[in-house]
Amino acid sequence: MSSMIYQIRLKGCLTDQWSEWFGGMTVTLDDSGDTLLTGPVKDQAALHGLLKQVRDLGIPLVSVNRIYEKEK
């Protein structure tokens, strides 16, 4: 079984202290000031759960990209 690695771009700044709240996703800031959430997502239901958390924070979603597939 495998999981997909996703990168979710958000408009604005979140610190790495949000990593646990986002299920262990890596939280980084890029040069433009956007926040990147990067990490494995086991299935579409988990991806929708992450997007719901973004919505609940009220932070604008810029993009969602599947980076690659990670073998377990």
mmCIF file as Biopython writes it, N, C-alpha, C and O atoms, coordinates in Angstrom:
data_model
#
loop_
_atom_site.group_PDB
_atom_site.id
_atom_site.type_symbol
_atom_site.label_atom_id
_atom_site.label_alt_id
_atom_site.label_comp_id
_atom_site.label_asym_id
_atom_site.label_entity_id
_atom_site.label_seq_id
_atom_site.pdbx_PDB_ins_code
_atom_site.Cartn_x
_atom_site.Cartn_y
_atom_site.Cartn_z
_atom_site.occupancy
_atom_site.B_iso_or_equiv
_atom_site.auth_seq_id
_atom_site.auth_asym_id
_atom_site.pdbx_PDB_model_num
ATOM 1   N N  . MET A ? 1  ? 0.851   -1.190 0.000  1.0 0.0 1  A 1 
ATOM 2   C CA . MET A ? 1  ? 0.000   0.000  0.000  1.0 0.0 1  A 1 
ATOM 3   C C  . MET A ? 1  ? 0.889   1.244  0.000  1.0 0.0 1  A 1 
ATOM 4   O O  . MET A ? 1  ? 1.995   1.225  0.541  1.0 0.0 1  A 1 
ATOM 5   N N  . SER A ? 2  ? 0.406   2.309  -0.601 1.0 0.0 2  A 1 
ATOM 6   C CA . SER A ? 2  ? 1.189   3.536  -0.684 1.0 0.0 2  A 1 
ATOM 7   C C  . SER A ? 2  ? 0.340   4.725  -0.286 1.0 0.0 2  A 1 
ATOM 8   O O  . SER A ? 2  ? -0.889  4.661  -0.252 1.0 0.0 2  A 1 
ATOM 9   N N  . SER A ? 3  ? 1.031   5.812  0.014  1.0 0.0 3  A 1 
ATOM 10  C CA . SER A ? 3  ? 0.333   7.063  0.282  1.0 0.0 3  A 1 
ATOM 11  C C  . SER A ? 3  ? 0.926   8.118  -0.637 1.0 0.0 3  A 1 
ATOM 12  O O  . SER A ? 3  ? 2.063   7.999  -1.093 1.0 0.0 3  A 1 
ATOM 13  N N  . MET A ? 4  ? 0.153   9.132  -0.895 1.0 0.0 4  A 1 
ATOM 14  C CA . MET A ? 4  ? 0.594   10.207 -1.781 1.0 0.0 4  A 1 
ATOM 15  C C  . MET A ? 4  ? 1.188   11.327 -0.938 1.0 0.0 4  A 1 
ATOM 16  O O  . MET A ? 4  ? 0.722   11.602 0.168  1.0 0.0 4  A 1 
ATOM 17  N N  . ILE A ? 5  ? 2.215   11.964 -1.468 1.0 0.0 5  A 1 
ATOM 18  C CA . ILE A ? 5  ? 2.788   13.143 -0.832 1.0 0.0 5  A 1 
ATOM 19  C C  . ILE A ? 5  ? 2.140   14.356 -1.484 1.0 0.0 5  A 1 
ATOM 20  O O  . ILE A ? 5  ? 2.168   14.515 -2.705 1.0 0.0 5  A 1 
ATOM 21  N N  . TYR A ? 6  ? 1.559   15.204 -0.649 1.0 0.0 6  A 1 
ATOM 22  C CA . TYR A ? 6  ? 0.890   16.415 -1.128 1.0 0.0 6  A 1 
ATOM 23  C C  . TYR A ? 6  ? 1.581   17.653 -0.598 1.0 0.0 6  A 1 
ATOM 24  O O  . TYR A ? 6  ? 2.211   17.630 0.459  1.0 0.0 6  A 1 
ATOM 25  N N  . GLN A ? 7  ? 1.453   18.732 -1.348 1.0 0.0 7  A 1 
ATOM 26  C CA . GLN A ? 7  ? 1.881   20.049 -0.893 1.0 0.0 7  A 1 
ATOM 27  C C  . GLN A ? 7  ? 0.675   20.979 -1.026 1.0 0.0 7  A 1 
ATOM 28  O O  . GLN A ? 7  ? 0.131   21.175 -2.113 1.0 0.0 7  A 1 
ATOM 29  N N  . ILE A ? 8  ? 0.281   21.538 0.107  1.0 0.0 8  A 1 
ATOM 30  C CA . ILE A ? 8  ? -0.864  22.445 0.166  1.0 0.0 8  A 1 
ATOM 31  C C  . ILE A ? 8  ? -0.315  23.841 0.453  1.0 0.0 8  A 1 
ATOM 32  O O  . ILE A ? 8  ? 0.356   24.058 1.462  1.0 0.0 8  A 1 
ATOM 33  N N  . ARG A ? 9  ? -0.605  24.775 -0.436 1.0 0.0 9  A 1 
ATOM 34  C CA . ARG A ? 9  ? -0.113  26.154 -0.295 1.0 0.0 9  A 1 
ATOM 35  C C  . ARG A ? 9  ? -1.234  27.027 0.261  1.0 0.0 9  A 1 
ATOM 36  O O  . ARG A ? 9  ? -2.354  27.032 -0.250 1.0 0.0 9  A 1 
ATOM 37  N N  . LEU A ? 10 ? -0.903  27.769 1.329  1.0 0.0 10 A 1 
ATOM 38  C CA . LEU A ? 10 ? -1.851  28.667 1.981  1.0 0.0 10 A 1 
ATOM 39  C C  . LEU A ? 10 ? -1.327  30.087 1.917  1.0 0.0 10 A 1 
ATOM 40  O O  . LEU A ? 10 ? -0.120  30.311 2.009  1.0 0.0 10 A 1 
ATOM 41  N N  . LYS A ? 11 ? -2.227  31.051 1.760  1.0 0.0 11 A 1 
ATOM 42  C CA . LYS A ? 11 ? -1.840  32.457 1.740  1.0 0.0 11 A 1 
ATOM 43  C C  . LYS A ? 11 ? -1.691  32.931 3.181  1.0 0.0 11 A 1 
ATOM 44  O O  . LYS A ? 11 ? -2.662  32.927 3.938  1.0 0.0 11 A 1 
ATOM 45  N N  . GLY A ? 12 ? -0.499  33.334 3.560  1.0 0.0 12 A 1 
ATOM 46  C CA . GLY A ? 12 ? -0.258  33.820 4.911  1.0 0.0 12 A 1 
ATOM 47  C C  . GLY A ? 12 ? 0.693   32.921 5.676  1.0 0.0 12 A 1 
ATOM 48  O O  . GLY A ? 12 ? 1.149   31.890 5.182  1.0 0.0 12 A 1 
ATOM 49  N N  . CYS A ? 13 ? 0.975   33.345 6.895  1.0 0.0 13 A 1 
ATOM 50  C CA . CYS A ? 13 ? 1.998   32.706 7.723  1.0 0.0 13 A 1 
ATOM 51  C C  . CYS A ? 13 ? 1.418   31.811 8.805  1.0 0.0 13 A 1 
ATOM 52  O O  . CYS A ? 13 ? 0.574   32.234 9.595  1.0 0.0 13 A 1 
ATOM 53  N N  . LEU A ? 14 ? 1.880   30.578 8.827  1.0 0.0 14 A 1 
ATOM 54  C CA . LEU A ? 14 ? 1.666   29.681 9.957  1.0 0.0 14 A 1 
ATOM 55  C C  . LEU A ? 14 ? 3.049   29.214 10.402 1.0 0.0 14 A 1 
ATOM 56  O O  . LEU A ? 14 ? 3.935   29.015 9.571  1.0 0.0 14 A 1 
ATOM 57  N N  . THR A ? 15 ? 3.235   29.042 11.694 1.0 0.0 15 A 1 
ATOM 58  C CA . THR A ? 15 ? 4.512   28.541 12.199 1.0 0.0 15 A 1 
ATOM 59  C C  . THR A ? 15 ? 4.499   27.024 12.206 1.0 0.0 15 A 1 
ATOM 60  O O  . THR A ? 15 ? 3.455   26.398 12.023 1.0 0.0 15 A 1 
ATOM 61  N N  . ASP A ? 16 ? 5.676   26.439 12.419 1.0 0.0 16 A 1 
ATOM 62  C CA . ASP A ? 16 ? 5.768   24.979 12.451 1.0 0.0 16 A 1 
ATOM 63  C C  . ASP A ? 16 ? 5.057   24.376 13.656 1.0 0.0 16 A 1 
ATOM 64  O O  . ASP A ? 16 ? 4.925   23.155 13.742 1.0 0.0 16 A 1 
ATOM 65  N N  . GLN A ? 17 ? 4.599   25.203 14.582 1.0 0.0 17 A 1 
ATOM 66  C CA . GLN A ? 17 ? 3.822   24.725 15.727 1.0 0.0 17 A 1 
ATOM 67  C C  . GLN A ? 17 ? 2.477   24.138 15.289 1.0 0.0 17 A 1 
ATOM 68  O O  . GLN A ? 17 ? 1.836   23.429 16.066 1.0 0.0 17 A 1 
ATOM 69  N N  . TRP A ? 18 ? 2.046   24.419 14.069 1.0 0.0 18 A 1 
ATOM 70  C CA . TRP A ? 18 ? 0.786   23.897 13.532 1.0 0.0 18 A 1 
ATOM 71  C C  . TRP A ? 18 ? 0.933   22.488 12.972 1.0 0.0 18 A 1 
ATOM 72  O O  . TRP A ? 18 ? -0.064  21.870 12.597 1.0 0.0 18 A 1 
ATOM 73  N N  . SER A ? 19 ? 2.143   21.976 12.910 1.0 0.0 19 A 1 
ATOM 74  C CA . SER A ? 19 ? 2.391   20.664 12.303 1.0 0.0 19 A 1 
ATOM 75  C C  . SER A ? 19 ? 1.540   19.554 12.931 1.0 0.0 19 A 1 
ATOM 76  O O  . SER A ? 19 ? 0.922   18.771 12.209 1.0 0.0 19 A 1 
ATOM 77  N N  . GLU A ? 20 ? 1.503   19.483 14.222 1.0 0.0 20 A 1 
ATOM 78  C CA . GLU A ? 20 ? 0.730   18.434 14.892 1.0 0.0 20 A 1 
ATOM 79  C C  . GLU A ? 20 ? -0.760  18.560 14.574 1.0 0.0 20 A 1 
ATOM 80  O O  . GLU A ? 20 ? -1.434  17.555 14.347 1.0 0.0 20 A 1 
ATOM 81  N N  . TRP A ? 21 ? -1.272  19.788 14.557 1.0 0.0 21 A 1 
ATOM 82  C CA . TRP A ? 21 ? -2.691  20.015 14.273 1.0 0.0 21 A 1 
ATOM 83  C C  . TRP A ? 21 ? -3.055  19.546 12.867 1.0 0.0 21 A 1 
ATOM 84  O O  . TRP A ? 21 ? -4.181  19.120 12.611 1.0 0.0 21 A 1 
ATOM 85  N N  . PHE A ? 22 ? -2.073  19.631 11.954 1.0 0.0 22 A 1 
ATOM 86  C CA . PHE A ? 22 ? -2.277  19.179 10.581 1.0 0.0 22 A 1 
ATOM 87  C C  . PHE A ? 22 ? -1.773  17.749 10.384 1.0 0.0 22 A 1 
ATOM 88  O O  . PHE A ? 22 ? -1.335  17.392 9.291  1.0 0.0 22 A 1 
ATOM 89  N N  . GLY A ? 23 ? -1.832  16.941 11.424 1.0 0.0 23 A 1 
ATOM 90  C CA . GLY A ? 23 ? -1.523  15.516 11.315 1.0 0.0 23 A 1 
ATOM 91  C C  . GLY A ? 23 ? -0.073  15.194 11.032 1.0 0.0 23 A 1 
ATOM 92  O O  . GLY A ? 23 ? 0.225   14.170 10.417 1.0 0.0 23 A 1 
ATOM 93  N N  . GLY A ? 24 ? 0.840   16.053 11.473 1.0 0.0 24 A 1 
ATOM 94  C CA . GLY A ? 24 ? 2.256   15.795 11.266 1.0 0.0 24 A 1 
ATOM 95  C C  . GLY A ? 24 ? 2.810   16.308 9.956  1.0 0.0 24 A 1 
ATOM 96  O O  . GLY A ? 24 ? 3.970   16.049 9.632  1.0 0.0 24 A 1 
ATOM 97  N N  . MET A ? 25 ? 2.004   17.032 9.194  1.0 0.0 25 A 1 
ATOM 98  C CA . MET A ? 25 ? 2.504   17.620 7.949  1.0 0.0 25 A 1 
ATOM 99  C C  . MET A ? 25 ? 3.648   18.589 8.293  1.0 0.0 25 A 1 
ATOM 100 O O  . MET A ? 25 ? 3.636   19.229 9.344  1.0 0.0 25 A 1 
ATOM 101 N N  . THR A ? 26 ? 4.623   18.685 7.397  1.0 0.0 26 A 1 
ATOM 102 C CA . THR A ? 26 ? 5.704   19.649 7.563  1.0 0.0 26 A 1 
ATOM 103 C C  . THR A ? 26 ? 5.167   21.029 7.191  1.0 0.0 26 A 1 
ATOM 104 O O  . THR A ? 26 ? 4.576   21.204 6.125  1.0 0.0 26 A 1 
ATOM 105 N N  . VAL A ? 27 ? 5.372   22.006 8.071  1.0 0.0 27 A 1 
ATOM 106 C CA . VAL A ? 27 ? 4.889   23.372 7.846  1.0 0.0 27 A 1 
ATOM 107 C C  . VAL A ? 27 ? 6.103   24.268 7.608  1.0 0.0 27 A 1 
ATOM 108 O O  . VAL A ? 27 ? 6.960   24.403 8.481  1.0 0.0 27 A 1 
ATOM 109 N N  . THR A ? 28 ? 6.173   24.878 6.427  1.0 0.0 28 A 1 
ATOM 110 C CA . THR A ? 28 ? 7.282   25.771 6.094  1.0 0.0 28 A 1 
ATOM 111 C C  . THR A ? 28 ? 6.750   27.040 5.438  1.0 0.0 28 A 1 
ATOM 112 O O  . THR A ? 28 ? 5.655   27.057 4.878  1.0 0.0 28 A 1 
ATOM 113 N N  . LEU A ? 29 ? 7.541   28.093 5.518  1.0 0.0 29 A 1 
ATOM 114 C CA . LEU A ? 29 ? 7.229   29.347 4.831  1.0 0.0 29 A 1 
ATOM 115 C C  . LEU A ? 29 ? 8.095   29.443 3.594  1.0 0.0 29 A 1 
ATOM 116 O O  . LEU A ? 29 ? 9.283   29.123 3.636  1.0 0.0 29 A 1 
ATOM 117 N N  . ASP A ? 30 ? 7.504   29.884 2.486  1.0 0.0 30 A 1 
ATOM 118 C CA . ASP A ? 30 ? 8.328   30.094 1.304  1.0 0.0 30 A 1 
ATOM 119 C C  . ASP A ? 30 ? 8.680   31.576 1.187  1.0 0.0 30 A 1 
ATOM 120 O O  . ASP A ? 30 ? 8.234   32.393 1.993  1.0 0.0 30 A 1 
ATOM 121 N N  . ASP A ? 31 ? 9.471   31.910 0.192  1.0 0.0 31 A 1 
ATOM 122 C CA . ASP A ? 31 ? 9.968   33.284 0.036  1.0 0.0 31 A 1 
ATOM 123 C C  . ASP A ? 31 ? 8.867   34.308 -0.212 1.0 0.0 31 A 1 
ATOM 124 O O  . ASP A ? 31 ? 9.055   35.496 0.049  1.0 0.0 31 A 1 
ATOM 125 N N  . SER A ? 32 ? 7.716   33.855 -0.714 1.0 0.0 32 A 1 
ATOM 126 C CA . SER A ? 32 ? 6.627   34.783 -1.006 1.0 0.0 32 A 1 
ATOM 127 C C  . SER A ? 32 ? 5.772   35.071 0.231  1.0 0.0 32 A 1 
ATOM 128 O O  . SER A ? 32 ? 4.876   35.913 0.184  1.0 0.0 32 A 1 
ATOM 129 N N  . GLY A ? 33 ? 6.050   34.371 1.342  1.0 0.0 33 A 1 
ATOM 130 C CA . GLY A ? 33 ? 5.266   34.568 2.554  1.0 0.0 33 A 1 
ATOM 131 C C  . GLY A ? 33 ? 4.114   33.587 2.690  1.0 0.0 33 A 1 
ATOM 132 O O  . GLY A ? 33 ? 3.362   33.644 3.662  1.0 0.0 33 A 1 
ATOM 133 N N  . ASP A ? 34 ? 3.970   32.683 1.720  1.0 0.0 34 A 1 
ATOM 134 C CA . ASP A ? 34 ? 2.941   31.646 1.801  1.0 0.0 34 A 1 
ATOM 135 C C  . ASP A ? 34 ? 3.414   30.516 2.707  1.0 0.0 34 A 1 
ATOM 136 O O  . ASP A ? 34 ? 4.615   30.327 2.902  1.0 0.0 34 A 1 
ATOM 137 N N  . THR A ? 35 ? 2.468   29.771 3.256  1.0 0.0 35 A 1 
ATOM 138 C CA . THR A ? 35 ? 2.765   28.598 4.068  1.0 0.0 35 A 1 
ATOM 139 C C  . THR A ? 35 ? 2.579   27.352 3.214  1.0 0.0 35 A 1 
ATOM 140 O O  . THR A ? 35 ? 1.606   27.238 2.468  1.0 0.0 35 A 1 
ATOM 141 N N  . LEU A ? 36 ? 3.516   26.423 3.331  1.0 0.0 36 A 1 
ATOM 142 C CA . LEU A ? 36 ? 3.428   25.146 2.632  1.0 0.0 36 A 1 
ATOM 143 C C  . LEU A ? 36 ? 3.250   24.032 3.651  1.0 0.0 36 A 1 
ATOM 144 O O  . LEU A ? 36 ? 4.029   23.909 4.596  1.0 0.0 36 A 1 
ATOM 145 N N  . LEU A ? 37 ? 2.217   23.224 3.450  1.0 0.0 37 A 1 
ATOM 146 C CA . LEU A ? 37 ? 2.012   22.020 4.235  1.0 0.0 37 A 1 
ATOM 147 C C  . LEU A ? 37 ? 2.400   20.863 3.318  1.0 0.0 37 A 1 
ATOM 148 O O  . LEU A ? 37 ? 1.815   20.699 2.247  1.0 0.0 37 A 1 
ATOM 149 N N  . THR A ? 38 ? 3.377   20.065 3.728  1.0 0.0 38 A 1 
ATOM 150 C CA . THR A ? 38 ? 3.872   18.995 2.882  1.0 0.0 38 A 1 
ATOM 151 C C  . THR A ? 38 ? 3.934   17.700 3.679  1.0 0.0 38 A 1 
ATOM 152 O O  . THR A ? 38 ? 4.421   17.683 4.810  1.0 0.0 38 A 1 
ATOM 153 N N  . GLY A ? 39 ? 3.441   16.620 3.088  1.0 0.0 39 A 1 
ATOM 154 C CA . GLY A ? 39 ? 3.540   15.335 3.754  1.0 0.0 39 A 1 
ATOM 155 C C  . GLY A ? 39 ? 2.627   14.293 3.144  1.0 0.0 39 A 1 
ATOM 156 O O  . GLY A ? 39 ? 1.880   14.570 2.205  1.0 0.0 39 A 1 
ATOM 157 N N  . PRO A ? 40 ? 2.700   13.076 3.698  1.0 0.0 40 A 1 
ATOM 158 C CA . PRO A ? 40 ? 1.901   11.983 3.167  1.0 0.0 40 A 1 
ATOM 159 C C  . PRO A ? 40 ? 0.430   12.105 3.541  1.0 0.0 40 A 1 
ATOM 160 O O  . PRO A ? 40 ? 0.083   12.518 4.647  1.0 0.0 40 A 1 
ATOM 161 N N  . VAL A ? 41 ? -0.414  11.740 2.603  1.0 0.0 41 A 1 
ATOM 162 C CA . VAL A ? 41 ? -1.863  11.714 2.805  1.0 0.0 41 A 1 
ATOM 163 C C  . VAL A ? 41 ? -2.322  10.337 2.342  1.0 0.0 41 A 1 
ATOM 164 O O  . VAL A ? 41 ? -2.118  9.968  1.186  1.0 0.0 41 A 1 
ATOM 165 N N  . LYS A ? 42 ? -2.945  9.572  3.248  1.0 0.0 42 A 1 
ATOM 166 C CA . LYS A ? 42 ? -3.217  8.163  2.939  1.0 0.0 42 A 1 
ATOM 167 C C  . LYS A ? 42 ? -4.305  7.940  1.901  1.0 0.0 42 A 1 
ATOM 168 O O  . LYS A ? 42 ? -4.262  6.952  1.167  1.0 0.0 42 A 1 
ATOM 169 N N  . ASP A ? 43 ? -5.292  8.850  1.825  1.0 0.0 43 A 1 
ATOM 170 C CA . ASP A ? 43 ? -6.370  8.664  0.855  1.0 0.0 43 A 1 
ATOM 171 C C  . ASP A ? 43 ? -7.127  9.974  0.668  1.0 0.0 43 A 1 
ATOM 172 O O  . ASP A ? 43 ? -6.814  10.981 1.303  1.0 0.0 43 A 1 
ATOM 173 N N  . GLN A ? 44 ? -8.117  9.949  -0.202 1.0 0.0 44 A 1 
ATOM 174 C CA . GLN A ? 44 ? -8.891  11.157 -0.509 1.0 0.0 44 A 1 
ATOM 175 C C  . GLN A ? 44 ? -9.665  11.667 0.708  1.0 0.0 44 A 1 
ATOM 176 O O  . GLN A ? 44 ? -9.817  12.877 0.876  1.0 0.0 44 A 1 
ATOM 177 N N  . ALA A ? 45 ? -10.151 10.768 1.549  1.0 0.0 45 A 1 
ATOM 178 C CA . ALA A ? 45 ? -10.875 11.199 2.748  1.0 0.0 45 A 1 
ATOM 179 C C  . ALA A ? 45 ? -9.948  11.991 3.670  1.0 0.0 45 A 1 
ATOM 180 O O  . ALA A ? 45 ? -10.362 12.995 4.250  1.0 0.0 45 A 1 
ATOM 181 N N  . ALA A ? 46 ? -8.701  11.547 3.807  1.0 0.0 46 A 1 
ATOM 182 C CA . ALA A ? 46 ? -7.733  12.269 4.635  1.0 0.0 46 A 1 
ATOM 183 C C  . ALA A ? 46 ? -7.407  13.634 4.021  1.0 0.0 46 A 1 
ATOM 184 O O  . ALA A ? 46 ? -7.253  14.618 4.744  1.0 0.0 46 A 1 
ATOM 185 N N  . LEU A ? 47 ? -7.302  13.694 2.697  1.0 0.0 47 A 1 
ATOM 186 C CA . LEU A ? 47 ? -7.040  14.966 2.021  1.0 0.0 47 A 1 
ATOM 187 C C  . LEU A ? 47 ? -8.191  15.942 2.266  1.0 0.0 47 A 1 
ATOM 188 O O  . LEU A ? 47 ? -7.961  17.116 2.558  1.0 0.0 47 A 1 
ATOM 189 N N  . HIS A ? 48 ? -9.414  15.462 2.149  1.0 0.0 48 A 1 
ATOM 190 C CA . HIS A ? 48 ? -10.568 16.334 2.391  1.0 0.0 48 A 1 
ATOM 191 C C  . HIS A ? 48 ? -10.601 16.792 3.855  1.0 0.0 48 A 1 
ATOM 192 O O  . HIS A ? 48 ? -11.019 17.913 4.144  1.0 0.0 48 A 1 
ATOM 193 N N  . GLY A ? 49 ? -10.163 15.932 4.769  1.0 0.0 49 A 1 
ATOM 194 C CA . GLY A ? 49 ? -10.080 16.322 6.174  1.0 0.0 49 A 1 
ATOM 195 C C  . GLY A ? 49 ? -9.094  17.459 6.383  1.0 0.0 49 A 1 
ATOM 196 O O  . GLY A ? 49 ? -9.375  18.390 7.137  1.0 0.0 49 A 1 
ATOM 197 N N  . LEU A ? 50 ? -7.938  17.395 5.722  1.0 0.0 50 A 1 
ATOM 198 C CA . LEU A ? 50 ? -6.951  18.481 5.813  1.0 0.0 50 A 1 
ATOM 199 C C  . LEU A ? 50 ? -7.510  19.775 5.244  1.0 0.0 50 A 1 
ATOM 200 O O  . LEU A ? 50 ? -7.331  20.849 5.819  1.0 0.0 50 A 1 
ATOM 201 N N  . LEU A ? 51 ? -8.191  19.662 4.102  1.0 0.0 51 A 1 
ATOM 202 C CA . LEU A ? 51 ? -8.766  20.861 3.487  1.0 0.0 51 A 1 
ATOM 203 C C  . LEU A ? 51 ? -9.860  21.461 4.364  1.0 0.0 51 A 1 
ATOM 204 O O  . LEU A ? 51 ? -10.038 22.678 4.381  1.0 0.0 51 A 1 
ATOM 205 N N  . LYS A ? 52 ? -10.580 20.636 5.078  1.0 0.0 52 A 1 
ATOM 206 C CA . LYS A ? 52 ? -11.592 21.134 6.018  1.0 0.0 52 A 1 
ATOM 207 C C  . LYS A ? 52 ? -10.921 21.904 7.149  1.0 0.0 52 A 1 
ATOM 208 O O  . LYS A ? 52 ? -11.431 22.937 7.583  1.0 0.0 52 A 1 
ATOM 209 N N  . GLN A ? 53 ? -9.790  21.414 7.625  1.0 0.0 53 A 1 
ATOM 210 C CA . GLN A ? 53 ? -9.059  22.127 8.679  1.0 0.0 53 A 1 
ATOM 211 C C  . GLN A ? 53 ? -8.590  23.495 8.179  1.0 0.0 53 A 1 
ATOM 212 O O  . GLN A ? 53 ? -8.659  24.482 8.910  1.0 0.0 53 A 1 
ATOM 213 N N  . VAL A ? 54 ? -8.116  23.551 6.941  1.0 0.0 54 A 1 
ATOM 214 C CA . VAL A ? 54 ? -7.709  24.826 6.348  1.0 0.0 54 A 1 
ATOM 215 C C  . VAL A ? 54 ? -8.904  25.772 6.303  1.0 0.0 54 A 1 
ATOM 216 O O  . VAL A ? 54 ? -8.795  26.937 6.683  1.0 0.0 54 A 1 
ATOM 217 N N  . ARG A ? 55 ? -10.034 25.272 5.842  1.0 0.0 55 A 1 
ATOM 218 C CA . ARG A ? 55 ? -11.254 26.085 5.768  1.0 0.0 55 A 1 
ATOM 219 C C  . ARG A ? 55 ? -11.640 26.608 7.142  1.0 0.0 55 A 1 
ATOM 220 O O  . ARG A ? 55 ? -11.992 27.779 7.289  1.0 0.0 55 A 1 
ATOM 221 N N  . ASP A ? 56 ? -11.575 25.739 8.151  1.0 0.0 56 A 1 
ATOM 222 C CA . ASP A ? 56 ? -11.964 26.126 9.503  1.0 0.0 56 A 1 
ATOM 223 C C  . ASP A ? 56 ? -11.070 27.219 10.081 1.0 0.0 56 A 1 
ATOM 224 O O  . ASP A ? 56 ? -11.514 27.998 10.924 1.0 0.0 56 A 1 
ATOM 225 N N  . LEU A ? 57 ? -9.802  27.286 9.632  1.0 0.0 57 A 1 
ATOM 226 C CA . LEU A ? 57 ? -8.905  28.349 10.081 1.0 0.0 57 A 1 
ATOM 227 C C  . LEU A ? 57 ? -9.196  29.672 9.390  1.0 0.0 57 A 1 
ATOM 228 O O  . LEU A ? 57 ? -8.824  30.734 9.890  1.0 0.0 57 A 1 
ATOM 229 N N  . GLY A ? 58 ? -9.860  29.611 8.247  1.0 0.0 58 A 1 
ATOM 230 C CA . GLY A ? 58 ? -10.169 30.831 7.506  1.0 0.0 58 A 1 
ATOM 231 C C  . GLY A ? 58 ? -8.983  31.371 6.726  1.0 0.0 58 A 1 
ATOM 232 O O  . GLY A ? 58 ? -8.965  32.544 6.353  1.0 0.0 58 A 1 
ATOM 233 N N  . ILE A ? 59 ? -7.992  30.524 6.476  1.0 0.0 59 A 1 
ATOM 234 C CA . ILE A ? 59 ? -6.815  30.936 5.709  1.0 0.0 59 A 1 
ATOM 235 C C  . ILE A ? 59 ? -7.068  30.616 4.238  1.0 0.0 59 A 1 
ATOM 236 O O  . ILE A ? 59 ? -7.499  29.510 3.913  1.0 0.0 59 A 1 
ATOM 237 N N  . PRO A ? 60 ? -6.807  31.569 3.350  1.0 0.0 60 A 1 
ATOM 238 C CA . PRO A ? 60 ? -7.043  31.303 1.930  1.0 0.0 60 A 1 
ATOM 239 C C  . PRO A ? 60 ? -6.184  30.160 1.397  1.0 0.0 60 A 1 
ATOM 240 O O  . PRO A ? 60 ? -4.975  30.124 1.629  1.0 0.0 60 A 1 
ATOM 241 N N  . LEU A ? 61 ? -6.807  29.235 0.689  1.0 0.0 61 A 1 
ATOM 242 C CA . LEU A ? 61 ? -6.138  28.124 0.033  1.0 0.0 61 A 1 
ATOM 243 C C  . LEU A ? 61 ? -5.664  28.596 -1.339 1.0 0.0 61 A 1 
ATOM 244 O O  . LEU A ? 61 ? -6.452  29.112 -2.131 1.0 0.0 61 A 1 
ATOM 245 N N  . VAL A ? 62 ? -4.383  28.420 -1.613 1.0 0.0 62 A 1 
ATOM 246 C CA . VAL A ? 62 ? -3.821  28.838 -2.895 1.0 0.0 62 A 1 
ATOM 247 C C  . VAL A ? 62 ? -3.778  27.664 -3.870 1.0 0.0 62 A 1 
ATOM 248 O O  . VAL A ? 62 ? -4.202  27.789 -5.018 1.0 0.0 62 A 1 
ATOM 249 N N  . SER A ? 63 ? -3.262  26.518 -3.407 1.0 0.0 63 A 1 
ATOM 250 C CA . SER A ? 63 ? -3.168  25.373 -4.307 1.0 0.0 63 A 1 
ATOM 251 C C  . SER A ? 63 ? -3.002  24.074 -3.522 1.0 0.0 63 A 1 
ATOM 252 O O  . SER A ? 63 ? -2.606  24.069 -2.357 1.0 0.0 63 A 1 
ATOM 253 N N  . VAL A ? 64 ? -3.318  22.978 -4.202 1.0 0.0 64 A 1 
ATOM 254 C CA . VAL A ? 64 ? -3.093  21.631 -3.680 1.0 0.0 64 A 1 
ATOM 255 C C  . VAL A ? 64 ? -2.417  20.853 -4.797 1.0 0.0 64 A 1 
ATOM 256 O O  . VAL A ? 64 ? -2.960  20.738 -5.896 1.0 0.0 64 A 1 
ATOM 257 N N  . ASN A ? 65 ? -1.224  20.313 -4.516 1.0 0.0 65 A 1 
ATOM 258 C CA . ASN A ? 65 ? -0.480  19.572 -5.539 1.0 0.0 65 A 1 
ATOM 259 C C  . ASN A ? 65 ? -0.046  18.218 -5.002 1.0 0.0 65 A 1 
ATOM 260 O O  . ASN A ? 65 ? 0.462   18.108 -3.886 1.0 0.0 65 A 1 
ATOM 261 N N  . ARG A ? 66 ? -0.251  17.198 -5.810 1.0 0.0 66 A 1 
ATOM 262 C CA . ARG A ? 66 ? 0.281   15.880 -5.480 1.0 0.0 66 A 1 
ATOM 263 C C  . ARG A ? 66 ? 1.716   15.859 -5.973 1.0 0.0 66 A 1 
ATOM 264 O O  . ARG A ? 66 ? 1.986   16.082 -7.153 1.0 0.0 66 A 1 
ATOM 265 N N  . ILE A ? 67 ? 2.644   15.583 -5.039 1.0 0.0 67 A 1 
ATOM 266 C CA . ILE A ? 67 ? 4.065   15.622 -5.379 1.0 0.0 67 A 1 
ATOM 267 C C  . ILE A ? 67 ? 4.521   14.271 -5.936 1.0 0.0 67 A 1 
ATOM 268 O O  . ILE A ? 67 ? 5.051   14.214 -7.045 1.0 0.0 67 A 1 
ATOM 269 N N  . TYR A ? 68 ? 4.325   13.190 -5.187 1.0 0.0 68 A 1 
ATOM 270 C CA . TYR A ? 68 ? 4.670   11.852 -5.644 1.0 0.0 68 A 1 
ATOM 271 C C  . TYR A ? 68 ? 4.062   10.819 -4.733 1.0 0.0 68 A 1 
ATOM 272 O O  . TYR A ? 68 ? 3.473   11.145 -3.702 1.0 0.0 68 A 1 
ATOM 273 N N  . GLU A ? 69 ? 4.211   9.569  -5.121 1.0 0.0 69 A 1 
ATOM 274 C CA . GLU A ? 69 ? 3.667   8.460  -4.348 1.0 0.0 69 A 1 
ATOM 275 C C  . GLU A ? 69 ? 4.779   7.843  -3.521 1.0 0.0 69 A 1 
ATOM 276 O O  . GLU A ? 69 ? 5.875   7.604  -4.028 1.0 0.0 69 A 1 
ATOM 277 N N  . LYS A ? 70 ? 4.501   7.585  -2.248 1.0 0.0 70 A 1 
ATOM 278 C CA . LYS A ? 70 ? 5.486   7.009  -1.338 1.0 0.0 70 A 1 
ATOM 279 C C  . LYS A ? 70 ? 5.052   5.577  -1.007 1.0 0.0 70 A 1 
ATOM 280 O O  . LYS A ? 70 ? 3.937   5.343  -0.542 1.0 0.0 70 A 1 
ATOM 281 N N  . GLU A ? 71 ? 5.947   4.639  -1.255 1.0 0.0 71 A 1 
ATOM 282 C CA . GLU A ? 71 ? 5.676   3.237  -0.933 1.0 0.0 71 A 1 
ATOM 283 C C  . GLU A ? 71 ? 5.831   3.029  0.565  1.0 0.0 71 A 1 
ATOM 284 O O  . GLU A ? 71 ? 6.750   3.561  1.187  1.0 0.0 71 A 1 
ATOM 285 N N  . LYS A ? 72 ? 4.910   2.240  1.143  1.0 0.0 72 A 1 
ATOM 286 C CA . LYS A ? 72 ? 4.997   1.951  2.573  1.0 0.0 72 A 1 
ATOM 287 C C  . LYS A ? 72 ? 5.778   0.695  2.807  1.0 0.0 72 A 1 
ATOM 288 O O  . LYS A ? 72 ? 5.960   0.286  3.954  1.0 0.0 72 A 1 
#
